[in-house]
Amino acid sequence: MDRTRFPIREWSWTEAFPSREAMGSTETCFSVGNGYLGMRGTPEEGRETHSHGTFINGFHETWPIYHAEEAYGFARTGQTIVNVPDTKVIKLYVDDEPLLIAEADLESYERSLDFDTGVLRRDLVWRTPSGKRVEVRTRRMVSFTQRHVAMLTMEVTVLDAAAPVVISSQVLNRQDGTDEYHVKADAMGEGRDPRKAGQFTERVLEPITSTDDDDHRILMGYRCANSRMTLGVGVDHVMETDCEYEVFANAAADSAKVVYRMDAQPGQRISLTKVVSYHTSKGVPARELIDRCVRTLDRVAGFGQERYFDQQREFLADFWSRADVQVPGHPALQQAIRWNLFQLVQASARAEQSGIPAKGMTGSGYEGHYFWDTEIYVMPFLTYTTPATARNALRFRYQMLDAARQRAEELAQRGALFPWRTINGEEASAYYAAGTAQYHINADIAFALTRYAHATGDDDFMEREGIDILVETARLWEDLGFWRHNGQQVFEIHGVTGPDEYTAVVDNNLFTNVMARYNLSKAAEVVRRMEQTRPEAYERMVKRLGLTEQEVVEWDRAAMAMMIPFDEGFGIHPQDEHFLDHEVWDLSQTPSAKRPLLLHYHPLVIYRFQVIKQADVCMALFLQGDQFTLEEKRADFEYYDPITTGDSTLSAVVQSIIASEVGYHEMALDYFHDSLFVDLADLHHNATDGVHVASTGGVWATLVYGFGGLRDHHGTMNFDPRLPQNWEELRFSLQLQGNQVAVTLRRDLITFHNEGEAAVTVWVREREVVVAGGAEVSHPLEGQGEELPGTLGATPVINGRKADGTVLGSGHPTE
C-alpha cells in the first residue's frame, strides 16, 4: 500500500492525492452508509469512476433462474440489489471548464472518511486551464440518526480572479443501461466470477412520476418491473452565497437537474447543499413514498442542516465508547482497525427490518444477498457492543421463518430450513451443491440467537420469537439425520456441505454435525427452562408450534449420539466422513495465476482433492471449542492449515484465532494482518465489488477472541489472552447483561472496569473474577508460552506464508 497516498491517521481513512490506480477499490473504501442507505465513494462530479452506486438495503429486483437441467426443488427466483437513482452528482464549471479530478491541475487535494464525524470530506485547490485558482470543498453524510436522509454539500470559492461559475445538481437513474461515464464491469460469460453481481439486460426501474417545484425540490418515483417494489426519491437544494445567481430546473423520467449560474468575485463563497431522502416499500404506491420524502425533507428544512451533523457526531461518540478497540503504539493498525469497525456500523446501524448484506451497501457483489456471514461474523460484534442492533438482525430472521418452513417442506423435511443466500426470504442459490446444501445456516442462526440471549438476558425476545427459531431448526435436524446401527446407535447427517465450498455434498461434515448437536441440545434446554420458569409463555409456545414432549426427548437423544468423525491413524477430525480418502492438492505447485481455484478449475476437479477454500474444521474448533481438547485443536490445525487456500476472506480470521490458541503466535498475527487489510489493500483483488463485511466483523473477533482470548461457551465469559509479542496493550469493551465492561490487557495483567451497576462474573484462565458495579479489578497473567517449534514440518506455501509462520514476501501493508 502506498502510504504517501494513504497516510496514517488513527481517526480517518485519508487519500492525499487522487489516482486512477485501483479506482474501484478506493470507491468502496470511501463509501458512506447507515445500514439502510449506502453511497459509493465516487466523485461529486460524476466522473471518472469505476462504478457508480447508491444502494438501499433489501431493495431488489427478481428474475427467473434458468437451470441447464431442471430438477425438483431448485431455486427458481433470483434476487439482485438495485442501483437506485444517483443523487450524488454535483458538477462544477468555472470559465465553462468542468472540474474533472482525473485531469485537473490540482495545487492541493485531500479526501478523508472521518470515523468520528461520519462524514466524507474532500478539500482541493484547482488551477483552471486559464490559470484561475478555485478552492472546492465537499462533504457527504448518510445520517445514522435519520434513516432516510443524506446530505451533500459543495462549497466553491474563486480565490484570485473573477469567473463565471455553474453548479449543476443532478439526479440520474442509470438503470436503463446508459451511463457515458461508467467503466463497464466484466460481462457475464465464460469464467465469470460468481462473487460478482450479474448485469441486468432489461429496464429495472419503471418511472412513475418525476417533478420539480418552485423551491427546486426534485421528486421522483419508481417501481421495479418484476419484484414490484417501489421507491421514492426527494432532493432539496439550499444555496448560500453573496453572489447574484440564476437558477434553472427540469425533470424527466430518468434524470432531473437544478442548475445555478453566477459571476463570482474573488473570495466570495458559494455553498450548495443537497438534502436527499429515499423511501422504499414492498408494494406501497410510489406516490405515497414521495409524500414520505416530502415530510422528511420538510422536517430537515425546519430543524436546519447542522443539527443533523451534530447528531451524527453524538451518535458516533456513543458508538465508539462501546465499540472501539485500541492497540496503543501501533497507529497503522489502529487506523485500519477503526476503518473495519466503522464498516460494521455503516452496514448494520439502521438495517432494522432488513438483514445485513455481505457487502453492506457499498457495492453490488453477491447480488446484495444475506448469508451466514451475519450470524457468525457480524453478530458477535453486535451482541457485545450494540445489542439492540443484534436483536433487529435476529428479528429479521424470525420474520422469514414462514418462508423457511415452506423451503423445508419443499426439500421433504420437517421444521424450517433457512435459505443459504437470499434477500426476500426465498432461496436464491442457483448452484445447490455449494449453496442450498449448506444446511448449517440453521445452526448458525440458532447459535447466534443463544449467544445473544446469554449475553443480554433478553428473555422477552427468546420467549416470544426466538424459541420458534430454536424449535423449528431442531425439528429440521432431527428429521434430516438418521440412526445408524454399527454395534452402537449413532445419529448421522448425510448429503450436506459445510463452510468449505471446495468440498460439497458430503456425509457427516464435522462442522455441520457439531453445530447441529448444539442446536438440538440448546433447543431442548431452552424449552425445558421455559416450562419451569415461564409456564405461561411455555404453554403459548406449545400451542403455537404444536410441540410435544417426545420431540424434545428425541432432540436430546440425537444430540448425545451425534456422529463426530475422528481418525485414529492421523489423530485428527476428518472434515467429513470420506475427506481423508481423497488425494491432497499440492498448493506449492499451483501458480498464483490459477488462484483462486474456483475461477480456474471445474468444481468436480476441486471436489476430488483435499483442498479447502475456507476454514471448516477450524471454525468448528472455534465455535464449539469446549467440545475439543487443546491437543486435538493443535493436531487439527496443523493438518488443515497447509491445505487451506485462503481463497475466501472468511478464512484468515478463524485461522488467526485458532493459531493464537494453539501457540502459533506469529502466524496468528500474520493472518490478522491479512484480514485487517483485505479491502484497504485489496488483497483478494475484488474490493471493487464492495466491502467484505464478514471480514470486518472477523477483525473484531480476532482481536477479542484471538488476542484477547475470550471464549463465551454457554454464556460463561472466560479469558485466556494471547497478546502479540510487539503489542504492549489491547483495550476493548463488552456489553454484558446490560453492563459495559472495559477490558485492558497487558502482557502480565488483565483489568476489568465495570461501568454498570450490577456485578459481573468473568473467568481468567479458569479462575473466577467478580467485578462489582462501578469497580475495577485486575488479575495477574502468567506467561502465555513461547512460539511453538516448527512441528508442521515441510509444508506448502499458502498466501506467501508457510504454515510454520514463515512469511515469504507477505502482501499486507506494514507499519
BAVEX-92520 format. One line per 4 residues: number of its first residue (from 1); their letters; for each residue z, x, y of C-alpha. Coordinates in steps of 0.2 Angstrom, whole numbers. Layout:
NUM) A) Z X Y ~ ...
END
This chain:
1) MDRT) 0 0 0 ~ -5 6 17 ~ 12 7 27 ~ 3 11 43
5) RFPI) -5 -6 42 ~ 10 -15 35 ~ 26 -6 42 ~ 43 -8 35
9) REWS) 53 -21 44 ~ 68 -30 35 ~ 66 -47 43 ~ 47 -49 44
13) WTEA) 31 -45 35 ~ 20 -37 48 ~ 2 -31 50 ~ 0 -18 63
17) FPSR) -19 -19 63 ~ -32 -30 56 ~ -44 -25 42 ~ -57 -34 31
21) EAMG) -49 -25 16 ~ -40 -37 4 ~ -43 -51 16 ~ -39 -64 3
25) STET) -23 -57 -2 ~ -17 -55 16 ~ -21 -73 20 ~ -10 -78 5
29) CFSV) 4 -66 11 ~ 4 -73 28 ~ 4 -92 23 ~ 17 -104 30
33) GNGY) 23 -120 22 ~ 38 -131 19 ~ 36 -137 1 ~ 26 -152 7
37) LGMR) 13 -144 18 ~ 6 -127 17 ~ -7 -117 28 ~ -15 -101 23
41) GTPE) -14 -86 34 ~ -32 -87 41 ~ -35 -83 59 ~ -34 -96 73
45) EGRE) -52 -93 77 ~ -58 -99 60 ~ -67 -83 56 ~ -69 -71 47
49) THSH) -60 -77 32 ~ -59 -76 13 ~ -54 -94 10 ~ -48 -107 22
53) GTFI) -34 -118 15 ~ -22 -132 20 ~ -14 -140 6 ~ -2 -154 3
57) NGFH) 9 -154 -12 ~ 3 -167 -25 ~ -12 -172 -15 ~ -26 -171 -28
61) ETWP) -42 -177 -34 ~ -46 -181 -53 ~ -61 -178 -63 ~ -66 -181 -81
65) IYHA) -63 -166 -93 ~ -78 -164 -104 ~ -75 -155 -121 ~ -89 -147 -130
69) EEAY) -82 -155 -146 ~ -71 -170 -143 ~ -55 -174 -153 ~ -41 -187 -153
73) GFAR) -28 -183 -140 ~ -37 -170 -130 ~ -33 -171 -111 ~ -45 -182 -103
77) TGQT) -42 -181 -84 ~ -42 -165 -74 ~ -32 -164 -58 ~ -35 -152 -44
81) IVNV) -26 -150 -27 ~ -37 -154 -12 ~ -40 -143 3 ~ -36 -156 16
85) PDTK) -44 -156 34 ~ -40 -140 43 ~ -31 -141 59 ~ -28 -123 62
89) VIKL) -43 -119 71 ~ -42 -114 90 ~ -57 -105 96 ~ -57 -94 111
93) YVDD) -71 -89 123 ~ -70 -78 138 ~ -85 -75 148 ~ -94 -86 135
97) EPLL) -90 -72 122 ~ -80 -78 106 ~ -64 -69 100 ~ -68 -63 83
101) IAEA) -54 -52 76 ~ -65 -43 64 ~ -77 -37 78 ~ -66 -37 93
105) DLES) -62 -22 103 ~ -43 -23 102 ~ -31 -12 113 ~ -16 -19 103
109) YERS) -13 -30 88 ~ 2 -36 78 ~ 4 -51 66 ~ 21 -55 59
113) LDFD) 28 -68 47 ~ 46 -69 53 ~ 58 -73 39 ~ 72 -78 51
117) TGVL) 62 -90 63 ~ 49 -96 50 ~ 35 -93 62 ~ 19 -83 60
121) RRDL) 16 -74 76 ~ 1 -64 82 ~ 0 -54 98 ~ -15 -44 104
125) VWRT) -24 -37 119 ~ -43 -40 118 ~ -56 -30 129 ~ -71 -41 130
129) PSGK) -89 -34 130 ~ -89 -35 149 ~ -73 -24 149 ~ -60 -38 154
133) RVEV) -43 -37 146 ~ -36 -53 139 ~ -19 -55 131 ~ -18 -68 117
137) RTRR) -3 -74 108 ~ -2 -86 94 ~ 11 -94 84 ~ 11 -106 69
141) MVSF) 25 -115 61 ~ 26 -128 47 ~ 43 -137 50 ~ 57 -136 37
145) TQRH) 67 -150 46 ~ 52 -162 49 ~ 42 -163 33 ~ 26 -169 41
149) VAML) 25 -158 56 ~ 16 -142 60 ~ 14 -133 77 ~ 1 -121 83
153) TMEV) 1 -113 100 ~ -12 -101 108 ~ -7 -93 125 ~ -21 -84 134
157) TVLD) -19 -73 150 ~ -33 -64 158 ~ -25 -48 164 ~ -36 -39 176
161) AAAP) -51 -49 181 ~ -55 -67 184 ~ -65 -75 170 ~ -71 -92 163
165) VVIS) -61 -97 148 ~ -65 -110 135 ~ -52 -115 122 ~ -59 -127 108
169) SQVL) -46 -135 97 ~ -54 -142 81 ~ -51 -152 65 ~ -63 -148 51
173) NRQD) -65 -157 34 ~ -74 -144 24 ~ -73 -155 8 ~ -92 -159 10
177) GTDE) -96 -141 5 ~ -101 -135 22 ~ -92 -120 29 ~ -103 -107 38
181) YHVK) -88 -95 40 ~ -81 -96 22 ~ -84 -82 10 ~ -88 -91 -6
185) ADAM) -77 -88 -22 ~ -85 -84 -38 ~ -94 -99 -45 ~ -90 -106 -62
189) GEGR) -99 -100 -77 ~ -98 -86 -90 ~ -82 -75 -88 ~ -74 -87 -75
193) DPRK) -56 -83 -73 ~ -46 -98 -79 ~ -32 -94 -67 ~ -44 -99 -53
197) AGQF) -47 -117 -47 ~ -65 -124 -50 ~ -76 -129 -36 ~ -79 -147 -33
201) TERV) -98 -152 -34 ~ -97 -169 -25 ~ -88 -175 -10 ~ -70 -177 -12
205) LEPI) -63 -185 4 ~ -71 -201 9 ~ -69 -204 28 ~ -60 -220 33
209) TSTD) -58 -218 51 ~ -59 -205 65 ~ -54 -207 83 ~ -48 -198 99
213) DDDH) -39 -207 113 ~ -37 -204 132 ~ -22 -192 128 ~ -33 -181 117
217) RILM) -25 -186 102 ~ -35 -185 86 ~ -33 -197 72 ~ -42 -196 55
221) GYRC) -40 -205 39 ~ -47 -201 21 ~ -47 -207 3 ~ -50 -197 -12
225) ANSR) -66 -203 -21 ~ -58 -203 -39 ~ -39 -202 -38 ~ -39 -214 -23
229) MTLG) -25 -205 -15 ~ -25 -207 4 ~ -22 -196 19 ~ -19 -197 37
233) VGVD) -20 -183 50 ~ -15 -183 68 ~ -16 -170 81 ~ -8 -170 99
237) HVME) -13 -157 112 ~ -2 -151 125 ~ -10 -140 139 ~ 2 -130 151
241) TDCE) -7 -119 164 ~ -8 -117 183 ~ -27 -117 181 ~ -38 -131 185
245) YEVF) -47 -137 170 ~ -59 -149 162 ~ -56 -157 145 ~ -69 -165 133
249) ANAA) -66 -173 116 ~ -76 -181 102 ~ -73 -186 84 ~ -84 -188 70
253) ADSA) -82 -192 51 ~ -78 -174 46 ~ -74 -165 62 ~ -66 -168 79
257) KVVY) -63 -156 94 ~ -54 -156 111 ~ -62 -143 122 ~ -54 -136 138
261) RMDA) -64 -127 151 ~ -57 -117 166 ~ -59 -102 178 ~ -44 -91 175
265) QPGQ) -37 -79 188 ~ -28 -63 183 ~ -10 -66 177 ~ -12 -85 175
269) RISL) -5 -91 159 ~ -14 -104 148 ~ -5 -111 134 ~ -12 -124 122
273) TKVV) -1 -132 108 ~ -7 -142 94 ~ 6 -153 86 ~ 0 -158 69
277) SYHT) 6 -172 57 ~ 0 -176 39 ~ 5 -191 29 ~ -1 -194 11
281) SKGV) 1 -208 -2 ~ -4 -213 -19 ~ -13 -228 -13 ~ -6 -234 4
285) PARE) -21 -238 15 ~ -26 -223 26 ~ -24 -233 42 ~ -6 -236 38
289) LIDR) -4 -217 36 ~ -12 -215 53 ~ 1 -226 60 ~ 14 -215 52
293) CVRT) 6 -200 60 ~ 7 -209 77 ~ 25 -212 75 ~ 28 -194 70
297) LDRV) 18 -187 85 ~ 27 -199 97 ~ 44 -193 91 ~ 39 -174 93
301) AGFG) 32 -178 111 ~ 49 -187 115 ~ 60 -173 110 ~ 49 -158 115
305) QERY) 42 -144 105 ~ 56 -131 107 ~ 68 -142 99 ~ 59 -140 83
309) FDQQ) 58 -121 84 ~ 77 -121 87 ~ 79 -132 72 ~ 68 -120 61
313) REFL) 79 -106 66 ~ 95 -116 62 ~ 88 -121 45 ~ 84 -103 40
317) ADFW) 100 -96 46 ~ 109 -108 34 ~ 96 -104 20 ~ 99 -85 22
321) SRAD) 118 -87 22 ~ 116 -94 5 ~ 101 -86 -2 ~ 99 -68 5
325) VQVP) 100 -54 -7 ~ 104 -37 1 ~ 101 -19 -5 ~ 108 -8 9
329) GHPA) 99 8 12 ~ 83 3 5 ~ 73 -5 19 ~ 56 -6 10
333) LQQA) 64 -15 -5 ~ 74 -26 7 ~ 58 -32 16 ~ 49 -36 0
337) IRWN) 65 -45 -7 ~ 66 -56 8 ~ 47 -60 8 ~ 49 -65 -10
341) LFQL) 64 -76 -7 ~ 55 -84 9 ~ 41 -89 -3 ~ 53 -99 -13
345) VQAS) 60 -109 1 ~ 42 -112 8 ~ 37 -118 -9 ~ 52 -129 -13
349) ARAE) 62 -135 3 ~ 53 -151 6 ~ 44 -154 -11 ~ 56 -169 -14
353) QSGI) 45 -182 -23 ~ 33 -169 -30 ~ 35 -154 -41 ~ 34 -135 -36
357) PAKG) 16 -129 -39 ~ 13 -112 -47 ~ 5 -106 -31 ~ 16 -116 -19
361) MTGS) 4 -122 -5 ~ -3 -105 -2 ~ -19 -107 -12 ~ -29 -117 -25
365) GYEG) -25 -106 -40 ~ -21 -115 -56 ~ -28 -131 -48 ~ -11 -134 -39
369) HYFW) -3 -138 -56 ~ 16 -138 -61 ~ 21 -128 -76 ~ 37 -122 -84
373) DTEI) 37 -109 -70 ~ 48 -121 -60 ~ 62 -124 -73 ~ 63 -106 -80
377) YVMP) 59 -95 -65 ~ 62 -105 -49 ~ 76 -117 -54 ~ 89 -103 -57
381) FLTY) 87 -98 -39 ~ 88 -116 -33 ~ 103 -121 -44 ~ 113 -106 -37
385) TTPA) 108 -106 -19 ~ 101 -124 -14 ~ 107 -136 -27 ~ 100 -151 -18
389) TARN) 83 -145 -19 ~ 86 -141 -38 ~ 91 -159 -40 ~ 75 -165 -32
393) ALRF) 65 -154 -44 ~ 74 -162 -59 ~ 72 -179 -52 ~ 53 -176 -51
397) RYQM) 53 -173 -70 ~ 63 -188 -73 ~ 50 -199 -64 ~ 37 -193 -75
401) LDAA) 47 -197 -91 ~ 37 -213 -95 ~ 21 -203 -95 ~ 29 -190 -106
405) RQRA) 34 -204 -118 ~ 16 -210 -119 ~ 10 -192 -122 ~ 22 -190 -136
409) EELA) 16 -207 -144 ~ -2 -200 -142 ~ 2 -185 -152 ~ 11 -195 -165
413) QRGA) 29 -191 -160 ~ 44 -200 -155 ~ 53 -197 -139 ~ 44 -188 -124
417) LFPW) 33 -174 -123 ~ 31 -167 -105 ~ 14 -160 -100 ~ 11 -142 -101
421) RTIN) 1 -142 -84 ~ 0 -157 -73 ~ 1 -164 -55 ~ 2 -183 -59
425) GEEA) 11 -183 -75 ~ -4 -183 -87 ~ -8 -168 -97 ~ -22 -158 -89
429) SAYY) -23 -143 -101 ~ -41 -143 -107 ~ -38 -129 -119 ~ -24 -137 -131
433) AAGT) -21 -121 -141 ~ -13 -111 -126 ~ -8 -127 -116 ~ -3 -143 -125
437) AQYH) 4 -133 -140 ~ 17 -126 -129 ~ 30 -139 -133 ~ 43 -128 -127
441) INAD) 41 -136 -110 ~ 53 -149 -116 ~ 67 -137 -120 ~ 63 -128 -104
445) IAFA) 67 -144 -94 ~ 82 -148 -104 ~ 88 -130 -102 ~ 86 -131 -83
449) LTRY) 95 -148 -82 ~ 110 -142 -92 ~ 111 -126 -82 ~ 111 -136 -66
453) AHAT) 124 -148 -72 ~ 136 -134 -77 ~ 134 -125 -60 ~ 136 -141 -49
457) GDDD) 146 -153 -59 ~ 134 -167 -54 ~ 139 -179 -67 ~ 131 -194 -57
461) FMER) 113 -187 -60 ~ 117 -182 -78 ~ 124 -200 -82 ~ 110 -210 -73
465) EGID) 94 -200 -76 ~ 97 -183 -84 ~ 104 -190 -100 ~ 87 -199 -103
469) ILVE) 78 -182 -102 ~ 90 -174 -115 ~ 89 -189 -127 ~ 70 -191 -127
473) TARL) 67 -172 -128 ~ 79 -171 -143 ~ 70 -185 -151 ~ 54 -176 -150
477) WEDL) 61 -160 -158 ~ 69 -169 -172 ~ 53 -179 -176 ~ 42 -164 -173
481) GFWR) 51 -152 -185 ~ 54 -155 -204 ~ 65 -149 -218 ~ 60 -136 -230
485) HNGQ) 70 -133 -246 ~ 69 -115 -252 ~ 86 -113 -260 ~ 93 -120 -244
489) QVFE) 89 -133 -231 ~ 80 -126 -216 ~ 73 -135 -201 ~ 56 -128 -196
493) IHGV) 44 -132 -182 ~ 26 -128 -185 ~ 10 -129 -175 ~ 16 -123 -158
497) TGPD) 13 -110 -145 ~ 27 -100 -137 ~ 26 -92 -120 ~ 14 -79 -126
501) EYTA) -3 -86 -124 ~ -11 -72 -134 ~ -3 -79 -150 ~ -7 -98 -152
505) VVDN) -3 -112 -163 ~ 9 -104 -175 ~ 24 -108 -186 ~ 42 -105 -181
509) NLFT) 39 -97 -164 ~ 56 -89 -161 ~ 57 -94 -143 ~ 52 -112 -146
513) NVMA) 65 -113 -161 ~ 80 -106 -151 ~ 76 -117 -136 ~ 74 -132 -147
517) RYNL) 90 -128 -155 ~ 99 -128 -138 ~ 90 -144 -133 ~ 96 -153 -149
521) SKAA) 114 -147 -148 ~ 116 -150 -129 ~ 109 -167 -131 ~ 122 -171 -144
525) EVVR) 136 -163 -134 ~ 132 -172 -118 ~ 130 -189 -127 ~ 147 -187 -136
529) RMEQ) 156 -181 -120 ~ 149 -197 -111 ~ 156 -208 -125 ~ 173 -200 -122
533) TRPE) 174 -198 -104 ~ 162 -211 -96 ~ 161 -225 -109 ~ 153 -237 -96
537) AYER) 139 -225 -92 ~ 138 -222 -111 ~ 135 -240 -115 ~ 122 -242 -102
541) MVKR) 113 -227 -109 ~ 114 -233 -127 ~ 107 -250 -122 ~ 93 -242 -111
545) LGLT) 87 -230 -124 ~ 91 -239 -140 ~ 101 -223 -146 ~ 110 -224 -162
549) EQEV) 124 -213 -169 ~ 114 -207 -183 ~ 101 -200 -171 ~ 115 -189 -163
553) VEWD) 121 -183 -181 ~ 103 -178 -185 ~ 101 -168 -169 ~ 117 -158 -173
557) RAAM) 111 -156 -191 ~ 94 -150 -186 ~ 101 -138 -173 ~ 113 -130 -186
561) AMMI) 99 -127 -199 ~ 85 -121 -187 ~ 74 -108 -194 ~ 76 -92 -184
565) PFDE) 64 -79 -190 ~ 71 -62 -194 ~ 63 -47 -204 ~ 75 -36 -213
569) GFGI) 62 -22 -215 ~ 59 -20 -197 ~ 76 -26 -192 ~ 68 -37 -178
573) HPQD) 65 -55 -175 ~ 46 -59 -178 ~ 39 -68 -163 ~ 33 -81 -176
577) EHFL) 33 -83 -195 ~ 17 -73 -198 ~ 16 -62 -182 ~ 21 -46 -191
581) DHEV) 7 -49 -204 ~ -7 -45 -190 ~ -14 -29 -185 ~ -7 -20 -170
585) WDLS) -18 -19 -155 ~ -19 -1 -149 ~ -17 -4 -130 ~ -18 15 -127
589) QTPS) -37 14 -132 ~ -40 -2 -121 ~ -48 4 -105 ~ -42 -4 -88
593) AKRP) -59 -11 -86 ~ -55 -23 -101 ~ -39 -29 -93 ~ -33 -42 -93
597) LLLH) -38 -46 -110 ~ -41 -64 -108 ~ -56 -61 -96 ~ -64 -49 -109
601) YHPL) -61 -55 -126 ~ -63 -71 -136 ~ -47 -80 -139 ~ -50 -78 -158
605) VIYR) -51 -59 -156 ~ -34 -58 -147 ~ -26 -70 -159 ~ -29 -59 -174
609) FQVI) -18 -45 -167 ~ 0 -41 -162 ~ -3 -40 -143 ~ 7 -50 -131
613) KQAD) 2 -57 -114 ~ 19 -60 -108 ~ 37 -59 -114 ~ 41 -71 -128
617) VCMA) 54 -64 -139 ~ 62 -55 -124 ~ 63 -72 -115 ~ 72 -79 -129
621) LFLQ) 84 -64 -129 ~ 87 -68 -110 ~ 89 -87 -110 ~ 98 -88 -127
625) GDQF) 107 -71 -126 ~ 123 -77 -133 ~ 114 -80 -149 ~ 109 -62 -152
629) TLEE) 119 -46 -153 ~ 116 -31 -142 ~ 109 -21 -156 ~ 96 -35 -160
633) KRAD) 91 -36 -142 ~ 88 -17 -141 ~ 78 -17 -158 ~ 68 -32 -152
637) FEYY) 64 -24 -135 ~ 59 -8 -142 ~ 47 -16 -154 ~ 39 -28 -142
641) DPIT) 38 -19 -126 ~ 25 -7 -131 ~ 13 -21 -136 ~ 16 -32 -121
645) TGDS) 1 -30 -109 ~ 9 -37 -94 ~ -7 -47 -91 ~ 5 -61 -84
649) TLSA) 15 -60 -69 ~ 29 -70 -78 ~ 32 -55 -89 ~ 39 -40 -79
653) VVQS) 54 -49 -73 ~ 60 -53 -90 ~ 56 -36 -97 ~ 66 -29 -82
657) IIAS) 82 -40 -86 ~ 82 -35 -104 ~ 78 -17 -101 ~ 94 -17 -90
661) EVGY) 104 -25 -103 ~ 99 -13 -117 ~ 101 3 -107 ~ 83 7 -101
665) HEMA) 88 8 -83 ~ 74 17 -75 ~ 62 6 -85 ~ 71 -9 -78
669) LDYF) 69 -3 -60 ~ 50 0 -63 ~ 47 -17 -70 ~ 57 -24 -55
673) HDSL) 45 -15 -43 ~ 31 -22 -52 ~ 37 -40 -50 ~ 43 -36 -32
677) FVDL) 26 -31 -26 ~ 15 -42 -37 ~ 7 -51 -21 ~ 11 -39 -7
681) ADLH) 2 -25 -16 ~ -10 -37 -26 ~ -5 -28 -42 ~ -14 -41 -53
685) HNAT) -29 -42 -41 ~ -28 -61 -39 ~ -16 -64 -25 ~ -31 -71 -15
689) DGVH) -28 -87 -26 ~ -10 -89 -19 ~ 7 -83 -21 ~ 14 -81 -39
693) VAST) 29 -92 -36 ~ 36 -89 -53 ~ 37 -71 -50 ~ 46 -73 -33
697) GGVW) 59 -83 -42 ~ 59 -69 -55 ~ 63 -56 -42 ~ 79 -66 -38
701) ATLV) 83 -67 -57 ~ 80 -48 -59 ~ 92 -44 -45 ~ 106 -56 -50
705) YGFG) 104 -57 -69 ~ 97 -40 -72 ~ 105 -28 -60 ~ 120 -40 -56
709) GLRD) 122 -43 -74 ~ 126 -61 -73 ~ 125 -72 -89 ~ 129 -90 -87
713) HHGT) 128 -97 -105 ~ 135 -114 -106 ~ 142 -113 -88 ~ 153 -98 -91
717) MNFD) 149 -85 -77 ~ 150 -68 -85 ~ 145 -52 -76 ~ 141 -35 -84
721) PRLP) 132 -26 -70 ~ 118 -13 -71 ~ 116 -6 -54 ~ 101 6 -52
725) QNWE) 106 24 -50 ~ 100 26 -32 ~ 107 10 -26 ~ 124 11 -18
729) ELRF) 127 -8 -16 ~ 120 -25 -21 ~ 125 -41 -12 ~ 121 -60 -16
733) SLQL) 129 -77 -16 ~ 131 -91 -29 ~ 135 -109 -26 ~ 147 -114 -40
737) QGNQ) 154 -131 -41 ~ 152 -134 -23 ~ 160 -117 -18 ~ 150 -102 -11
741) VAVT) 155 -86 -19 ~ 149 -70 -11 ~ 147 -56 -24 ~ 147 -37 -19
745) LRRD) 143 -25 -32 ~ 146 -6 -30 ~ 145 7 -44 ~ 163 6 -48
749) LITF) 169 -10 -41 ~ 163 -29 -40 ~ 170 -40 -27 ~ 170 -59 -26
753) HNEG) 174 -68 -10 ~ 176 -87 -12 ~ 171 -95 4 ~ 175 -113 -3
757) EAAV) 191 -122 -5 ~ 193 -123 -24 ~ 197 -109 -36 ~ 183 -102 -46
761) TVWV) 184 -93 -63 ~ 172 -79 -67 ~ 172 -66 -80 ~ 168 -47 -78
765) RERE) 164 -39 -95 ~ 173 -52 -104 ~ 189 -51 -93 ~ 194 -67 -84
769) VVVA) 195 -66 -65 ~ 201 -81 -55 ~ 196 -82 -37 ~ 206 -94 -26
773) GGAE) 198 -104 -12 ~ 196 -93 3 ~ 202 -77 -7 ~ 193 -61 -11
777) VSHP) 196 -52 -27 ~ 190 -35 -33 ~ 188 -29 -51 ~ 185 -11 -56
781) LEGQ) 170 -7 -66 ~ 169 7 -80 ~ 153 17 -81 ~ 138 7 -87
785) GEEL) 132 21 -98 ~ 118 34 -97 ~ 100 30 -99 ~ 96 28 -117
789) PGTL) 87 43 -126 ~ 69 41 -130 ~ 71 30 -145 ~ 55 21 -143
793) GATP) 45 37 -149 ~ 27 39 -146 ~ 21 23 -138 ~ 6 16 -129
797) VING) 4 16 -111 ~ 7 -1 -103 ~ 3 -4 -84 ~ 3 15 -81
801) RKAD) 20 17 -89 ~ 26 22 -107 ~ 38 11 -115 ~ 51 25 -114
805) GTVL) 51 23 -95 ~ 40 37 -90 ~ 29 32 -75 ~ 11 38 -76
809) GSGH) 4 35 -58 ~ 13 19 -55 ~ 3 7 -44 ~ 18 -1 -35
813) PTE) 22 4 -17 ~ 36 17 -14 ~ 48 18 0
END
